[in-house]
């Protein structure tokens, strides 16, 4: 970040860089008119896969990977 090793930061004559604190400004407006209409469409079916993952378990991320590999195998 400063362009030098942390242990060199205390050396004499070393110039460090400082960055101001990050801040965000979010503006939400609803003043733009949107034209829309509701249409009737024929029914359709959806499908998917799901699983329950215990986030308090020892390795929840391993469970995600194993699920993905079993649901979408890459080898025949």
N, CA, C, O and CB atoms as a CASP TS submission, in Angstrom:
PFRMAT TS
TARGET T0000
AUTHOR 0000-0000-0000
METHOD Language model
MODEL 1
PARENT N/A
ATOM      1  N   UNK     1       0.821  -1.181   0.000  1.00  0.00           N
ATOM      2  CA  UNK     1       0.000   0.000   0.000  1.00  0.00           C
ATOM      3  C   UNK     1       0.872   1.255   0.000  1.00  0.00           C
ATOM      4  O   UNK     1       0.580   2.217  -0.710  1.00  0.00           O
ATOM      5  CB  UNK     1      -0.938  -0.008   1.200  1.00  0.00           C
ATOM      6  N   UNK     2       1.938   1.244   0.794  1.00  0.00           N
ATOM      7  CA  UNK     2       2.805   2.409   0.849  1.00  0.00           C
ATOM      8  C   UNK     2       3.980   2.288  -0.112  1.00  0.00           C
ATOM      9  O   UNK     2       4.733   3.245  -0.291  1.00  0.00           O
ATOM     10  CB  UNK     2       3.310   2.614   2.258  1.00  0.00           C
ATOM     11  N   UNK     3       4.145   1.124  -0.730  1.00  0.00           N
ATOM     12  CA  UNK     3       5.239   0.922  -1.656  1.00  0.00           C
ATOM     13  C   UNK     3       6.524   0.483  -0.988  1.00  0.00           C
ATOM     14  O   UNK     3       7.586   0.531  -1.609  1.00  0.00           O
ATOM     15  CB  UNK     3       5.480   2.165  -2.413  1.00  0.00           C
ATOM     16  N   UNK     4       6.456   0.047   0.286  1.00  0.00           N
ATOM     17  CA  UNK     4       7.635  -0.455   0.972  1.00  0.00           C
ATOM     18  C   UNK     4       7.222  -1.494   2.006  1.00  0.00           C
ATOM     19  O   UNK     4       6.044  -1.623   2.342  1.00  0.00           O
ATOM     20  CB  UNK     4       8.417   0.697   1.637  1.00  0.00           C
ATOM     21  N   UNK     5       8.195  -2.221   2.497  1.00  0.00           N
ATOM     22  CA  UNK     5       7.913  -3.271   3.486  1.00  0.00           C
ATOM     23  C   UNK     5       7.517  -2.632   4.816  1.00  0.00           C
ATOM     24  O   UNK     5       8.007  -1.550   5.138  1.00  0.00           O
ATOM     25  CB  UNK     5       9.149  -4.204   3.676  1.00  0.00           C
ATOM     26  N   UNK     6       6.646  -3.270   5.593  1.00  0.00           N
ATOM     27  CA  UNK     6       6.215  -2.695   6.874  1.00  0.00           C
ATOM     28  C   UNK     6       7.372  -2.397   7.821  1.00  0.00           C
ATOM     29  O   UNK     6       7.334  -1.400   8.541  1.00  0.00           O
ATOM     30  CB  UNK     6       5.250  -3.631   7.551  1.00  0.00           C
ATOM     31  N   UNK     7       8.409  -3.254   7.833  1.00  0.00           N
ATOM     32  CA  UNK     7       9.516  -3.007   8.756  1.00  0.00           C
ATOM     33  C   UNK     7      10.348  -1.801   8.338  1.00  0.00           C
ATOM     34  O   UNK     7      11.110  -1.278   9.151  1.00  0.00           O
ATOM     35  CB  UNK     7      10.403  -4.236   8.848  1.00  0.00           C
ATOM     36  N   UNK     8      10.225  -1.342   7.084  1.00  0.00           N
ATOM     37  CA  UNK     8      10.964  -0.168   6.614  1.00  0.00           C
ATOM     38  C   UNK     8      10.227   1.129   6.896  1.00  0.00           C
ATOM     39  O   UNK     8      10.787   2.204   6.681  1.00  0.00           O
ATOM     40  CB  UNK     8      11.234  -0.284   5.133  1.00  0.00           C
ATOM     41  N   UNK     9       9.002   1.062   7.365  1.00  0.00           N
ATOM     42  CA  UNK     9       8.187   2.257   7.563  1.00  0.00           C
ATOM     43  C   UNK     9       8.761   3.190   8.629  1.00  0.00           C
ATOM     44  O   UNK     9       8.504   4.394   8.587  1.00  0.00           O
ATOM     45  CB  UNK     9       6.780   1.858   7.943  1.00  0.00           C
ATOM     46  N   UNK    10       9.533   2.662   9.581  1.00  0.00           N
ATOM     47  CA  UNK    10      10.087   3.495  10.660  1.00  0.00           C
ATOM     48  C   UNK    10      11.461   4.050  10.335  1.00  0.00           C
ATOM     49  O   UNK    10      12.028   4.789  11.140  1.00  0.00           O
ATOM     50  CB  UNK    10      10.165   2.698  11.936  1.00  0.00           C
ATOM     51  N   UNK    11      12.007   3.717   9.187  1.00  0.00           N
ATOM     52  CA  UNK    11      13.325   4.233   8.819  1.00  0.00           C
ATOM     53  C   UNK    11      13.272   5.744   8.649  1.00  0.00           C
ATOM     54  O   UNK    11      12.245   6.293   8.250  1.00  0.00           O
ATOM     55  CB  UNK    11      13.831   3.567   7.526  1.00  0.00           C
ATOM     56  N   UNK    12      14.372   6.410   8.949  1.00  0.00           N
ATOM     57  CA  UNK    12      14.426   7.865   8.815  1.00  0.00           C
ATOM     58  C   UNK    12      14.310   8.273   7.352  1.00  0.00           C
ATOM     59  O   UNK    12      14.886   7.635   6.471  1.00  0.00           O
ATOM     60  CB  UNK    12      15.728   8.416   9.418  1.00  0.00           C
ATOM     61  N   UNK    13      13.567   9.331   7.105  1.00  0.00           N
ATOM     62  CA  UNK    13      13.424   9.875   5.763  1.00  0.00           C
ATOM     63  C   UNK    13      12.406   9.161   4.893  1.00  0.00           C
ATOM     64  O   UNK    13      12.232   9.529   3.731  1.00  0.00           O
ATOM     65  CB  UNK    13      14.726   9.845   5.089  1.00  0.00           C
ATOM     66  N   UNK    14      11.734   8.159   5.419  1.00  0.00           N
ATOM     67  CA  UNK    14      10.745   7.414   4.642  1.00  0.00           C
ATOM     68  C   UNK    14       9.443   8.204   4.607  1.00  0.00           C
ATOM     69  O   UNK    14       8.956   8.663   5.641  1.00  0.00           O
ATOM     70  CB  UNK    14      10.515   5.994   5.240  1.00  0.00           C
ATOM     71  N   UNK    15       8.893   8.357   3.427  1.00  0.00           N
ATOM     72  CA  UNK    15       7.617   9.048   3.264  1.00  0.00           C
ATOM     73  C   UNK    15       6.512   8.008   3.085  1.00  0.00           C
ATOM     74  O   UNK    15       6.612   7.117   2.242  1.00  0.00           O
ATOM     75  CB  UNK    15       7.660  10.032   2.049  1.00  0.00           C
ATOM     76  N   UNK    16       5.475   8.133   3.881  1.00  0.00           N
ATOM     77  CA  UNK    16       4.341   7.207   3.802  1.00  0.00           C
ATOM     78  C   UNK    16       3.151   7.917   3.181  1.00  0.00           C
ATOM     79  O   UNK    16       3.073   9.146   3.171  1.00  0.00           O
ATOM     80  CB  UNK    16       3.972   6.653   5.204  1.00  0.00           C
ATOM     81  N   UNK    17       2.226   7.120   2.666  1.00  0.00           N
ATOM     82  CA  UNK    17       1.002   7.674   2.094  1.00  0.00           C
ATOM     83  C   UNK    17      -0.145   7.405   3.054  1.00  0.00           C
ATOM     84  O   UNK    17      -0.187   6.351   3.688  1.00  0.00           O
ATOM     85  CB  UNK    17       0.706   7.068   0.688  1.00  0.00           C
ATOM     86  N   UNK    18      -1.060   8.330   3.165  1.00  0.00           N
ATOM     87  CA  UNK    18      -2.272   8.148   3.954  1.00  0.00           C
ATOM     88  C   UNK    18      -3.469   8.360   3.045  1.00  0.00           C
ATOM     89  O   UNK    18      -3.448   9.215   2.159  1.00  0.00           O
ATOM     90  CB  UNK    18      -2.312   9.122   5.170  1.00  0.00           C
ATOM     91  N   UNK    19      -4.480   7.596   3.266  1.00  0.00           N
ATOM     92  CA  UNK    19      -5.701   7.705   2.471  1.00  0.00           C
ATOM     93  C   UNK    19      -6.855   8.081   3.389  1.00  0.00           C
ATOM     94  O   UNK    19      -6.951   7.557   4.498  1.00  0.00           O
ATOM     95  CB  UNK    19      -6.004   6.377   1.718  1.00  0.00           C
ATOM     96  N   UNK    20      -7.736   8.982   2.946  1.00  0.00           N
ATOM     97  CA  UNK    20      -8.875   9.344   3.796  1.00  0.00           C
ATOM     98  C   UNK    20      -9.824   8.156   3.956  1.00  0.00           C
ATOM     99  O   UNK    20      -9.832   7.226   3.150  1.00  0.00           O
ATOM    100  CB  UNK    20      -9.630  10.556   3.202  1.00  0.00           C
ATOM    101  N   UNK    21     -10.608   8.218   5.008  1.00  0.00           N
ATOM    102  CA  UNK    21     -11.583   7.189   5.291  1.00  0.00           C
ATOM    103  C   UNK    21     -12.568   7.074   4.131  1.00  0.00           C
ATOM    104  O   UNK    21     -13.001   8.086   3.580  1.00  0.00           O
ATOM    105  CB  UNK    21     -12.320   7.490   6.605  1.00  0.00           C
ATOM    106  N   UNK    22     -12.921   5.848   3.759  1.00  0.00           N
ATOM    107  CA  UNK    22     -13.899   5.648   2.686  1.00  0.00           C
ATOM    108  C   UNK    22     -15.286   6.040   3.165  1.00  0.00           C
ATOM    109  O   UNK    22     -15.656   5.786   4.311  1.00  0.00           O
ATOM    110  CB  UNK    22     -13.894   4.182   2.201  1.00  0.00           C
ATOM    111  N   UNK    23     -16.033   6.650   2.293  1.00  0.00           N
ATOM    112  CA  UNK    23     -17.421   6.962   2.612  1.00  0.00           C
ATOM    113  C   UNK    23     -18.271   6.740   1.371  1.00  0.00           C
ATOM    114  O   UNK    23     -17.784   6.825   0.244  1.00  0.00           O
ATOM    115  CB  UNK    23     -17.564   8.421   3.130  1.00  0.00           C
ATOM    116  N   UNK    24     -19.526   6.458   1.592  1.00  0.00           N
ATOM    117  CA  UNK    24     -20.460   6.192   0.512  1.00  0.00           C
ATOM    118  C   UNK    24     -21.662   7.109   0.648  1.00  0.00           C
ATOM    119  O   UNK    24     -22.099   7.428   1.754  1.00  0.00           O
ATOM    120  CB  UNK    24     -20.897   4.714   0.510  1.00  0.00           C
ATOM    121  N   UNK    25     -22.179   7.521  -0.476  1.00  0.00           N
ATOM    122  CA  UNK    25     -23.395   8.315  -0.493  1.00  0.00           C
ATOM    123  C   UNK    25     -24.375   7.596  -1.405  1.00  0.00           C
ATOM    124  O   UNK    25     -24.114   7.424  -2.596  1.00  0.00           O
ATOM    125  CB  UNK    25     -23.128   9.791  -0.972  1.00  0.00           C
ATOM    126  N   UNK    26     -25.493   7.181  -0.848  1.00  0.00           N
ATOM    127  CA  UNK    26     -26.509   6.475  -1.625  1.00  0.00           C
ATOM    128  C   UNK    26     -27.722   7.373  -1.750  1.00  0.00           C
ATOM    129  O   UNK    26     -28.240   7.881  -0.756  1.00  0.00           O
ATOM    130  CB  UNK    26     -26.888   5.115  -0.968  1.00  0.00           C
ATOM    131  N   UNK    27     -28.170   7.563  -2.975  1.00  0.00           N
ATOM    132  CA  UNK    27     -29.342   8.381  -3.223  1.00  0.00           C
ATOM    133  C   UNK    27     -30.410   7.504  -3.864  1.00  0.00           C
ATOM    134  O   UNK    27     -30.163   6.873  -4.892  1.00  0.00           O
ATOM    135  CB  UNK    27     -28.997   9.604  -4.125  1.00  0.00           C
ATOM    136  N   UNK    28     -31.578   7.463  -3.268  1.00  0.00           N
ATOM    137  CA  UNK    28     -32.693   6.677  -3.798  1.00  0.00           C
ATOM    138  C   UNK    28     -33.792   7.655  -4.186  1.00  0.00           C
ATOM    139  O   UNK    28     -34.307   8.406  -3.357  1.00  0.00           O
ATOM    140  CB  UNK    28     -33.211   5.614  -2.749  1.00  0.00           C
ATOM    141  N   UNK    29     -34.134   7.626  -5.461  1.00  0.00           N
ATOM    142  CA  UNK    29     -35.156   8.558  -5.940  1.00  0.00           C
ATOM    143  C   UNK    29     -36.253   7.765  -6.643  1.00  0.00           C
ATOM    144  O   UNK    29     -36.007   6.691  -7.191  1.00  0.00           O
ATOM    145  CB  UNK    29     -34.540   9.629  -6.901  1.00  0.00           C
ATOM    146  N   UNK    30     -37.433   8.295  -6.618  1.00  0.00           N
ATOM    147  CA  UNK    30     -38.546   7.666  -7.296  1.00  0.00           C
ATOM    148  C   UNK    30     -39.305   8.656  -8.154  1.00  0.00           C
ATOM    149  O   UNK    30     -40.524   8.560  -8.291  1.00  0.00           O
ATOM    150  CB  UNK    30     -39.474   7.031  -6.298  1.00  0.00           C
ATOM    151  N   UNK    31     -38.593   9.602  -8.728  1.00  0.00           N
ATOM    152  CA  UNK    31     -39.256  10.666  -9.462  1.00  0.00           C
ATOM    153  C   UNK    31     -39.316  10.427 -10.965  1.00  0.00           C
ATOM    154  O   UNK    31     -39.724  11.316 -11.712  1.00  0.00           O
ATOM    155  CB  UNK    31     -38.566  11.955  -9.196  1.00  0.00           C
ATOM    156  N   UNK    32     -38.915   9.231 -11.425  1.00  0.00           N
ATOM    157  CA  UNK    32     -38.944   8.941 -12.854  1.00  0.00           C
ATOM    158  C   UNK    32     -40.149   8.043 -13.144  1.00  0.00           C
ATOM    159  O   UNK    32     -40.312   6.994 -12.520  1.00  0.00           O
ATOM    160  CB  UNK    32     -37.611   8.262 -13.321  1.00  0.00           C
ATOM    161  N   UNK    33     -40.968   8.449 -14.065  1.00  0.00           N
ATOM    162  CA  UNK    33     -42.162   7.694 -14.414  1.00  0.00           C
ATOM    163  C   UNK    33     -41.798   6.471 -15.240  1.00  0.00           C
ATOM    164  O   UNK    33     -40.982   6.552 -16.158  1.00  0.00           O
ATOM    165  CB  UNK    33     -43.151   8.575 -15.178  1.00  0.00           C
ATOM    166  N   UNK    34     -42.411   5.328 -14.908  1.00  0.00           N
ATOM    167  CA  UNK    34     -42.178   4.092 -15.644  1.00  0.00           C
ATOM    168  C   UNK    34     -43.527   3.598 -16.160  1.00  0.00           C
ATOM    169  O   UNK    34     -44.454   3.385 -15.379  1.00  0.00           O
ATOM    170  CB  UNK    34     -41.475   3.009 -14.745  1.00  0.00           C
ATOM    171  N   UNK    35     -43.635   3.419 -17.456  1.00  0.00           N
ATOM    172  CA  UNK    35     -44.855   2.879 -18.053  1.00  0.00           C
ATOM    173  C   UNK    35     -44.755   1.363 -18.103  1.00  0.00           C
ATOM    174  O   UNK    35     -43.730   0.818 -18.512  1.00  0.00           O
ATOM    175  CB  UNK    35     -45.090   3.462 -19.474  1.00  0.00           C
ATOM    176  N   UNK    36     -45.822   0.678 -17.686  1.00  0.00           N
ATOM    177  CA  UNK    36     -45.832  -0.782 -17.727  1.00  0.00           C
ATOM    178  C   UNK    36     -47.265  -1.262 -17.878  1.00  0.00           C
ATOM    179  O   UNK    36     -48.222  -0.511 -17.686  1.00  0.00           O
ATOM    180  CB  UNK    36     -45.180  -1.385 -16.451  1.00  0.00           C
ATOM    181  N   UNK    37     -47.386  -2.569 -18.236  1.00  0.00           N
ATOM    182  CA  UNK    37     -48.710  -3.182 -18.303  1.00  0.00           C
ATOM    183  C   UNK    37     -48.592  -4.628 -17.873  1.00  0.00           C
ATOM    184  O   UNK    37     -47.530  -5.238 -17.996  1.00  0.00           O
ATOM    185  CB  UNK    37     -49.316  -3.076 -19.730  1.00  0.00           C
ATOM    186  N   UNK    38     -49.686  -5.174 -17.369  1.00  0.00           N
ATOM    187  CA  UNK    38     -49.731  -6.557 -16.917  1.00  0.00           C
ATOM    188  C   UNK    38     -50.318  -7.393 -18.040  1.00  0.00           C
ATOM    189  O   UNK    38     -51.378  -7.071 -18.575  1.00  0.00           O
ATOM    190  CB  UNK    38     -50.564  -6.706 -15.603  1.00  0.00           C
ATOM    191  N   UNK    39     -49.625  -8.469 -18.396  1.00  0.00           N
ATOM    192  CA  UNK    39     -50.064  -9.340 -19.473  1.00  0.00           C
ATOM    193  C   UNK    39     -50.298 -10.749 -18.961  1.00  0.00           C
ATOM    194  O   UNK    39     -49.652 -11.191 -18.010  1.00  0.00           O
ATOM    195  CB  UNK    39     -49.043  -9.351 -20.603  1.00  0.00           C
ATOM    196  N   UNK    40     -51.221 -11.449 -19.593  1.00  0.00           N
ATOM    197  CA  UNK    40     -51.472 -12.855 -19.296  1.00  0.00           C
ATOM    198  C   UNK    40     -50.548 -13.702 -20.152  1.00  0.00           C
ATOM    199  O   UNK    40     -50.473 -13.499 -21.364  1.00  0.00           O
ATOM    200  CB  UNK    40     -52.962 -13.231 -19.544  1.00  0.00           C
ATOM    201  N   UNK    41     -49.849 -14.641 -19.548  1.00  0.00           N
ATOM    202  CA  UNK    41     -48.943 -15.535 -20.259  1.00  0.00           C
ATOM    203  C   UNK    41     -49.314 -16.972 -19.921  1.00  0.00           C
ATOM    204  O   UNK    41     -49.847 -17.236 -18.844  1.00  0.00           O
ATOM    205  CB  UNK    41     -47.455 -15.241 -19.892  1.00  0.00           C
ATOM    206  N   UNK    42     -49.034 -17.919 -20.844  1.00  0.00           N
ATOM    207  CA  UNK    42     -49.326 -19.325 -20.536  1.00  0.00           C
ATOM    208  C   UNK    42     -48.436 -19.830 -19.398  1.00  0.00           C
ATOM    209  O   UNK    42     -47.340 -19.317 -19.175  1.00  0.00           O
ATOM    210  CB  UNK    42     -49.133 -20.204 -21.791  1.00  0.00           C
ATOM    211  N   UNK    43     -48.924 -20.832 -18.695  1.00  0.00           N
ATOM    212  CA  UNK    43     -48.179 -21.402 -17.573  1.00  0.00           C
ATOM    213  C   UNK    43     -46.905 -22.073 -18.074  1.00  0.00           C
ATOM    214  O   UNK    43     -46.826 -22.496 -19.228  1.00  0.00           O
ATOM    215  CB  UNK    43     -49.050 -22.414 -16.798  1.00  0.00           C
ATOM    216  N   UNK    44     -45.917 -22.165 -17.203  1.00  0.00           N
ATOM    217  CA  UNK    44     -44.679 -22.858 -17.538  1.00  0.00           C
ATOM    218  C   UNK    44     -44.165 -23.548 -16.284  1.00  0.00           C
ATOM    219  O   UNK    44     -44.552 -23.200 -15.169  1.00  0.00           O
ATOM    220  CB  UNK    44     -43.612 -21.874 -18.116  1.00  0.00           C
ATOM    221  N   UNK    45     -43.299 -24.517 -16.474  1.00  0.00           N
ATOM    222  CA  UNK    45     -42.737 -25.262 -15.356  1.00  0.00           C
ATOM    223  C   UNK    45     -41.287 -24.878 -15.145  1.00  0.00           C
ATOM    224  O   UNK    45     -40.567 -24.553 -16.089  1.00  0.00           O
ATOM    225  CB  UNK    45     -42.860 -26.770 -15.591  1.00  0.00           C
ATOM    226  N   UNK    46     -40.877 -24.922 -13.898  1.00  0.00           N
ATOM    227  CA  UNK    46     -39.487 -24.656 -13.550  1.00  0.00           C
ATOM    228  C   UNK    46     -38.967 -25.844 -12.761  1.00  0.00           C
ATOM    229  O   UNK    46     -39.731 -26.556 -12.110  1.00  0.00           O
ATOM    230  CB  UNK    46     -39.343 -23.330 -12.736  1.00  0.00           C
ATOM    231  N   UNK    47     -37.687 -26.046 -12.825  1.00  0.00           N
ATOM    232  CA  UNK    47     -37.086 -27.113 -12.037  1.00  0.00           C
ATOM    233  C   UNK    47     -35.745 -26.642 -11.519  1.00  0.00           C
ATOM    234  O   UNK    47     -35.191 -25.660 -12.013  1.00  0.00           O
ATOM    235  CB  UNK    47     -36.932 -28.406 -12.869  1.00  0.00           C
ATOM    236  N   UNK    48     -35.229 -27.328 -10.542  1.00  0.00           N
ATOM    237  CA  UNK    48     -33.938 -26.966  -9.990  1.00  0.00           C
ATOM    238  C   UNK    48     -33.492 -28.000  -8.980  1.00  0.00           C
ATOM    239  O   UNK    48     -34.133 -29.037  -8.811  1.00  0.00           O
ATOM    240  CB  UNK    48     -33.991 -25.584  -9.349  1.00  0.00           C
ATOM    241  N   UNK    49     -32.414 -27.718  -8.324  1.00  0.00           N
ATOM    242  CA  UNK    49     -31.889 -28.594  -7.291  1.00  0.00           C
ATOM    243  C   UNK    49     -31.710 -27.774  -6.030  1.00  0.00           C
ATOM    244  O   UNK    49     -31.514 -26.560  -6.097  1.00  0.00           O
ATOM    245  CB  UNK    49     -30.551 -29.256  -7.728  1.00  0.00           C
ATOM    246  N   UNK    50     -31.775 -28.426  -4.883  1.00  0.00           N
ATOM    247  CA  UNK    50     -31.598 -27.709  -3.627  1.00  0.00           C
ATOM    248  C   UNK    50     -30.996 -28.635  -2.597  1.00  0.00           C
ATOM    249  O   UNK    50     -30.996 -29.855  -2.758  1.00  0.00           O
ATOM    250  CB  UNK    50     -32.931 -27.136  -3.123  1.00  0.00           C
ATOM    251  N   UNK    51     -30.490 -28.048  -1.552  1.00  0.00           N
ATOM    252  CA  UNK    51     -29.948 -28.802  -0.425  1.00  0.00           C
ATOM    253  C   UNK    51     -29.964 -27.915   0.807  1.00  0.00           C
ATOM    254  O   UNK    51     -30.056 -26.692   0.695  1.00  0.00           O
ATOM    255  CB  UNK    51     -28.507 -29.311  -0.724  1.00  0.00           C
ATOM    256  N   UNK    52     -29.876 -28.515   1.959  1.00  0.00           N
ATOM    257  CA  UNK    52     -29.750 -27.787   3.210  1.00  0.00           C
ATOM    258  C   UNK    52     -28.294 -27.865   3.649  1.00  0.00           C
ATOM    259  O   UNK    52     -27.694 -28.940   3.639  1.00  0.00           O
ATOM    260  CB  UNK    52     -30.709 -28.361   4.307  1.00  0.00           C
ATOM    261  N   UNK    53     -27.730 -26.732   4.032  1.00  0.00           N
ATOM    262  CA  UNK    53     -26.348 -26.686   4.487  1.00  0.00           C
ATOM    263  C   UNK    53     -26.335 -26.118   5.892  1.00  0.00           C
ATOM    264  O   UNK    53     -26.888 -25.048   6.144  1.00  0.00           O
ATOM    265  CB  UNK    53     -25.459 -25.839   3.529  1.00  0.00           C
ATOM    266  N   UNK    54     -25.707 -26.830   6.799  1.00  0.00           N
ATOM    267  CA  UNK    54     -25.597 -26.379   8.174  1.00  0.00           C
ATOM    268  C   UNK    54     -24.455 -25.367   8.256  1.00  0.00           C
ATOM    269  O   UNK    54     -23.287 -25.756   8.214  1.00  0.00           O
ATOM    270  CB  UNK    54     -25.364 -27.580   9.145  1.00  0.00           C
ATOM    271  N   UNK    55     -24.765 -24.102   8.372  1.00  0.00           N
ATOM    272  CA  UNK    55     -23.750 -23.050   8.396  1.00  0.00           C
ATOM    273  C   UNK    55     -22.933 -23.096   9.681  1.00  0.00           C
ATOM    274  O   UNK    55     -21.849 -22.516   9.736  1.00  0.00           O
ATOM    275  CB  UNK    55     -24.404 -21.680   8.242  1.00  0.00           C
ATOM    276  N   UNK    56     -23.431 -23.777  10.722  1.00  0.00           N
ATOM    277  CA  UNK    56     -22.694 -23.889  11.978  1.00  0.00           C
ATOM    278  C   UNK    56     -21.802 -25.121  11.992  1.00  0.00           C
ATOM    279  O   UNK    56     -21.096 -25.369  12.969  1.00  0.00           O
ATOM    280  CB  UNK    56     -23.657 -23.933  13.155  1.00  0.00           C
ATOM    281  N   UNK    57     -21.833 -25.889  10.918  1.00  0.00           N
ATOM    282  CA  UNK    57     -21.029 -27.109  10.851  1.00  0.00           C
ATOM    283  C   UNK    57     -19.546 -26.800  10.776  1.00  0.00           C
ATOM    284  O   UNK    57     -19.133 -25.640  10.752  1.00  0.00           O
ATOM    285  CB  UNK    57     -21.439 -27.946   9.654  1.00  0.00           C
ATOM    286  N   UNK    58     -18.753 -27.864  10.739  1.00  0.00           N
ATOM    287  CA  UNK    58     -17.301 -27.696  10.697  1.00  0.00           C
ATOM    288  C   UNK    58     -16.828 -27.114   9.373  1.00  0.00           C
ATOM    289  O   UNK    58     -15.934 -26.268   9.353  1.00  0.00           O
ATOM    290  CB  UNK    58     -16.617 -29.023  10.944  1.00  0.00           C
ATOM    291  N   UNK    59     -17.419 -27.559   8.267  1.00  0.00           N
ATOM    292  CA  UNK    59     -16.959 -27.134   6.942  1.00  0.00           C
ATOM    293  C   UNK    59     -18.139 -26.811   6.023  1.00  0.00           C
ATOM    294  O   UNK    59     -18.386 -27.548   5.068  1.00  0.00           O
ATOM    295  CB  UNK    59     -16.082 -28.224   6.307  1.00  0.00           C
ATOM    296  N   UNK    60     -18.877 -25.718   6.292  1.00  0.00           N
ATOM    297  CA  UNK    60     -20.035 -25.437   5.437  1.00  0.00           C
ATOM    298  C   UNK    60     -19.643 -25.188   3.980  1.00  0.00           C
ATOM    299  O   UNK    60     -20.413 -25.509   3.075  1.00  0.00           O
ATOM    300  CB  UNK    60     -20.789 -24.233   5.971  1.00  0.00           C
ATOM    301  N   UNK    61     -18.465 -24.625   3.742  1.00  0.00           N
ATOM    302  CA  UNK    61     -18.072 -24.334   2.367  1.00  0.00           C
ATOM    303  C   UNK    61     -17.765 -25.618   1.607  1.00  0.00           C
ATOM    304  O   UNK    61     -17.992 -25.698   0.400  1.00  0.00           O
ATOM    305  CB  UNK    61     -16.857 -23.401   2.343  1.00  0.00           C
ATOM    306  N   UNK    62     -17.253 -26.617   2.308  1.00  0.00           N
ATOM    307  CA  UNK    62     -17.021 -27.925   1.681  1.00  0.00           C
ATOM    308  C   UNK    62     -18.370 -28.522   1.277  1.00  0.00           C
ATOM    309  O   UNK    62     -18.487 -29.136   0.217  1.00  0.00           O
ATOM    310  CB  UNK    62     -16.250 -28.892   2.650  1.00  0.00           C
ATOM    311  N   UNK    63     -19.391 -28.340   2.128  1.00  0.00           N
ATOM    312  CA  UNK    63     -20.723 -28.859   1.796  1.00  0.00           C
ATOM    313  C   UNK    63     -21.244 -28.208   0.521  1.00  0.00           C
ATOM    314  O   UNK    63     -21.848 -28.886  -0.311  1.00  0.00           O
ATOM    315  CB  UNK    63     -21.709 -28.616   2.961  1.00  0.00           C
ATOM    316  N   UNK    64     -21.023 -26.909   0.350  1.00  0.00           N
ATOM    317  CA  UNK    64     -21.444 -26.228  -0.872  1.00  0.00           C
ATOM    318  C   UNK    64     -20.742 -26.826  -2.088  1.00  0.00           C
ATOM    319  O   UNK    64     -21.379 -27.117  -3.100  1.00  0.00           O
ATOM    320  CB  UNK    64     -21.155 -24.718  -0.777  1.00  0.00           C
ATOM    321  N   UNK    65     -19.440 -27.005  -1.983  1.00  0.00           N
ATOM    322  CA  UNK    65     -18.675 -27.559  -3.106  1.00  0.00           C
ATOM    323  C   UNK    65     -19.138 -28.962  -3.454  1.00  0.00           C
ATOM    324  O   UNK    65     -19.309 -29.288  -4.628  1.00  0.00           O
ATOM    325  CB  UNK    65     -17.187 -27.574  -2.780  1.00  0.00           C
ATOM    326  N   UNK    66     -19.343 -29.797  -2.435  1.00  0.00           N
ATOM    327  CA  UNK    66     -19.793 -31.167  -2.689  1.00  0.00           C
ATOM    328  C   UNK    66     -21.168 -31.180  -3.341  1.00  0.00           C
ATOM    329  O   UNK    66     -21.426 -31.982  -4.238  1.00  0.00           O
ATOM    330  CB  UNK    66     -19.822 -31.972  -1.386  1.00  0.00           C
ATOM    331  N   UNK    67     -22.053 -30.292  -2.892  1.00  0.00           N
ATOM    332  CA  UNK    67     -23.376 -30.215  -3.500  1.00  0.00           C
ATOM    333  C   UNK    67     -23.276 -29.801  -4.962  1.00  0.00           C
ATOM    334  O   UNK    67     -23.913 -30.403  -5.826  1.00  0.00           O
ATOM    335  CB  UNK    67     -24.263 -29.232  -2.732  1.00  0.00           C
ATOM    336  N   UNK    68     -22.482 -28.780  -5.238  1.00  0.00           N
ATOM    337  CA  UNK    68     -22.321 -28.328  -6.618  1.00  0.00           C
ATOM    338  C   UNK    68     -21.756 -29.413  -7.513  1.00  0.00           C
ATOM    339  O   UNK    68     -22.188 -29.582  -8.653  1.00  0.00           O
ATOM    340  CB  UNK    68     -21.427 -27.115  -6.667  1.00  0.00           C
ATOM    341  N   UNK    69     -20.791 -30.144  -6.992  1.00  0.00           N
ATOM    342  CA  UNK    69     -20.185 -31.224  -7.787  1.00  0.00           C
ATOM    343  C   UNK    69     -21.177 -32.353  -8.040  1.00  0.00           C
ATOM    344  O   UNK    69     -21.175 -32.945  -9.119  1.00  0.00           O
ATOM    345  CB  UNK    69     -18.941 -31.776  -7.078  1.00  0.00           C
ATOM    346  N   UNK    70     -22.036 -32.662  -7.046  1.00  0.00           N
ATOM    347  CA  UNK    70     -23.000 -33.750  -7.245  1.00  0.00           C
ATOM    348  C   UNK    70     -24.166 -33.317  -8.130  1.00  0.00           C
ATOM    349  O   UNK    70     -24.706 -34.129  -8.883  1.00  0.00           O
ATOM    350  CB  UNK    70     -23.528 -34.241  -5.897  1.00  0.00           C
ATOM    351  N   UNK    71     -24.560 -32.045  -8.046  1.00  0.00           N
ATOM    352  CA  UNK    71     -25.693 -31.559  -8.833  1.00  0.00           C
ATOM    353  C   UNK    71     -25.308 -31.293 -10.273  1.00  0.00           C
ATOM    354  O   UNK    71     -26.133 -31.449 -11.174  1.00  0.00           O
ATOM    355  CB  UNK    71     -26.260 -30.300  -8.217  1.00  0.00           C
ATOM    356  N   UNK    72     -24.060 -30.891 -10.504  1.00  0.00           N
ATOM    357  CA  UNK    72     -23.602 -30.541 -11.850  1.00  0.00           C
ATOM    358  C   UNK    72     -22.260 -31.225 -12.140  1.00  0.00           C
ATOM    359  O   UNK    72     -21.226 -30.561 -12.215  1.00  0.00           O
ATOM    360  CB  UNK    72     -23.472 -28.999 -12.003  1.00  0.00           C
ATOM    361  N   UNK    73     -22.281 -32.538 -12.300  1.00  0.00           N
ATOM    362  CA  UNK    73     -21.015 -33.247 -12.533  1.00  0.00           C
ATOM    363  C   UNK    73     -20.394 -32.849 -13.875  1.00  0.00           C
ATOM    364  O   UNK    73     -21.100 -32.604 -14.853  1.00  0.00           O
ATOM    365  CB  UNK    73     -21.241 -34.770 -12.491  1.00  0.00           C
ATOM    366  N   UNK    74     -19.062 -32.789 -13.900  1.00  0.00           N
ATOM    367  CA  UNK    74     -18.367 -32.415 -15.122  1.00  0.00           C
ATOM    368  C   UNK    74     -17.851 -33.628 -15.871  1.00  0.00           C
ATOM    369  O   UNK    74     -17.531 -33.544 -17.056  1.00  0.00           O
ATOM    370  CB  UNK    74     -17.225 -31.482 -14.808  1.00  0.00           C
ATOM    371  N   UNK    75     -17.768 -34.768 -15.172  1.00  0.00           N
ATOM    372  CA  UNK    75     -17.299 -35.990 -15.834  1.00  0.00           C
ATOM    373  C   UNK    75     -18.483 -36.910 -16.095  1.00  0.00           C
ATOM    374  O   UNK    75     -19.426 -36.952 -15.304  1.00  0.00           O
ATOM    375  CB  UNK    75     -16.224 -36.714 -14.974  1.00  0.00           C
ATOM    376  N   UNK    76     -18.438 -37.656 -17.214  1.00  0.00           N
ATOM    377  CA  UNK    76     -19.561 -38.571 -17.517  1.00  0.00           C
ATOM    378  C   UNK    76     -19.623 -39.742 -16.584  1.00  0.00           C
ATOM    379  O   UNK    76     -20.507 -40.589 -16.715  1.00  0.00           O
ATOM    380  CB  UNK    76     -19.462 -39.078 -18.927  1.00  0.00           C
TER
END
